[in-house]
Amino acid sequence: MSRNPDGLSIGDVAKATGLSVHALRFFEREELFIGPIPRTAGGQRVYGPADVEWLLLCNRLRGSGMPIATLKRFARLVRSGQGNEAERLALLEEHERTVRDRIADLTASLEIIHGKVVTYRKHVEEGTAAGLWSPTPSA
């Protein structure tokens, strides 16, 4: 990551976070950062390490299904400073419950899929797979 004396360029941050330059501009436009992104005299954005850390958290929150509107609300709470920690906690706890529910649903699906894999593997290895879940009923 190249570093100019003032901080990180938008390209550096894109590489560090896996987000596109377009996505970083979107984040700024939608006020998803926890603070304003300063600019050089030439108008180039200058990011700091805290911005990268924030974006990595946002990537995890988005990757786990947090809607943009909720992420925006969380960013607004963080940006507004002390005094709303209980509200931030409630938001994160709700998201945690949602993620745990999704994991439970996926785990249940995985168990069913794995059972089918075991059945098919057994029948393929034994040469008895013909007709398994055939689209036409056998006579």
Disulfide bonds with the S-S distance in Angstrom:
none
